[in-house]
């Protein structure tokens, strides 16, 4: 592989010699370290609540990055009529979004809401001990005992309850204005919970929550690893990252899933992509046919290093992947993007964000891409594949006149070699999980 060169070998040797800590090669060389300060929300600076290590707090995220922003005003499709009763834009009729059609219809729940729970097929240690002590003749039939009936009753209820609601701006503001009563928990109560209680709690968690629980302590990690088999983590990874194609055969899917989560800019965007909330209103036939054509072209003749796939039946949520261009600091990396395609498409632009962390002047610490084609200079001639091609070309030639991150733009202009070294290191760390799995955390 072209990315494995002398510079990479020297980098690995320096890591091994210094205990996985990269130090400057000389006293005058600046350290190759750069991290965004996510101790507080970079929008409100912690005014609307803590960010918990994310670039944006949940309140600012619900306000600035809603489930589906409205790019076009209602007058774009429903203008004021003249004396003869003709508005002049009645054709095609699918684009006439009148007030009668703008009804908040009940959106069907995605199929993944009714998934089997992460720990449904697992048994507790007590159940295993009872099964081993009772012997084959003491079973008396499948599921005839009270403990088995109770467990089956729990499994029947799991996954069929009311689904959790996505983050709401109104609920966030209400939580800020309503003081939370103290928990009044005894010290050490959570740490000393029995394994059976923890397993019952883990039974109602989704994959992201289970992954977070495995990072709390060694005890919780052992419980999660013991109760969630690797094929289930592989299924979780395939659901969250349908474009991820591992290069290796023998993979620890739990670690791979954890590294994919840690490589994301914002976990709120990851949850938002998985919720797949549908916008209000009806889809136009123009949009539907246009996306069918684009999807067919992406599958039959995709651009080099670019892939995209819809995540829901109405193609409102997409996941895309862009391979780093050859000769750039991002060479060899695979960067995942989250795309929202509103009902106003193709009249309005899609919303494109990076999921995978990337060090680039035109990409914010939240993953927003600063290109005019998806903000101010949108055209009907542009397609999703053309937008992805523009983003891929932006990796080779950043635009530093207007930057999403001015500090990175200044570094690119004044210290090009240091910027490229940092960008290459971020690529190795976050976008090359199969080639460099041990560099995901150091």
C-alpha positions, 0 to 999 in steps of 0.5 A: 500500500502506498501509504506505508512508507518510510515516514510511517515506519519512522512514526511507528518506531518513535511510538514504540521507543517512547511508550506510545507517546510521540515526542518532538524529534528535536527541541525546536520541532513543535509537538504533533498534537492538536485536539479541539477543546470540547470541554464546553459547547463552542456555540454557547460556551456552556450557557445552555448546559454541559456538552459532555465532551461533544463539540455542541451541547444538546440544546444548541444541537437541537436548535442549530442542527434539527432533525430536518431544517426547512431550507425553502420558505413556504412561499417558494412553493405556494405564492400569492395568487393574482386576480384570475386565481392563477399563481403561475407555479401550479405545475408540476402539481406535486410541488404545490405544497398548500396549507391543506397538504402541510399536515403533521401526519403520523410518521411510521416508525422505522423497522429498527425500533422493533429490534430484538434487544441487545441482551434478549438471547442471553441468560443470567449467571443464576439461570445458567447455574440452575440449568446445569444443576437441574439436569436434563430430566428436570426440565419437564419441557421447554419453558415450563418453569416459572423462571423460564416463563418470567424470562420469556415474558420480559423478552416479549415486552422488550422492544415493543414499548414506546420508542425513545424520542429524539432530542427536542429543543422544547424538552431541552429548554424545559429541563434547563428551566426546571431544577432537577431534584437531588438523587440522594443515593448512598455513596458506592451504591451504583458500584456495588450493584449485583451483576443480575441487576446490571444485566437487567438494566443492560437488557433495555439499552441500545448498542450505543449505550452498551458501548458506553457502559463497557467504557465505565469500568472493568467490571461493566466491560466484562459483563458486556463482553460476556453477554453480547457475542461478537456477531451481535456487535458485527450486526450493530456495526453493519446497521450503524455503518452500512458502508464499512467494509473490513479488510481483515478476516479475524476482527474483534467486533466489539473493539471495532465498533468502539473505535468507529464510535470514537472516530465520530465528531459528534455522537448526537449526529450519530443518534440523529442518523439512526433515528431517521426522523421523517419531515412533515408533509408529502414527498414530491414525485420529482424528488422521488424520481430524481433520487432513484436516478441518482441512486442507480448511478451511484450503484452502477457507476460510482465515482472513484473513492465515493459511495453512498446509500440511503438509510430509510425508504424515502431517502431522507437520510443517507450515509456516504464514504469518501476515500482520501485522495492520493498524494494528500495527507488523507490518503488511505483513509475512509471518511464517513459522512451523514447526508440529510435530503429534505423534501425540498430537494432538488430545489434545496440543497442537502445537509452534509456533515462529516461523521469521521473526524478529519483535520481540515480548515473547511470542516468544523469541529462538529463535522460541518462542511464549508462549501458554497454548493450546499449553502449559497450556490446550490443549483438544480444541476448538482447531485449528491455524487457531484457534492461528494466529488466536490468534498473529495477535491476539497481535501486536496486543495483547501480554501483558506480565504474563508475557513470553518476553523481559522486556526487550522487555516492559519496553520495551513498557510504558515506551517504547511508541513506541520498541518500535513503531519497532523492531518496525516496523523488524524487520518491514521488515527480515525480513518484507517481502522483496519490498517492501524487498529492500535492507533485509535487510542493513545 
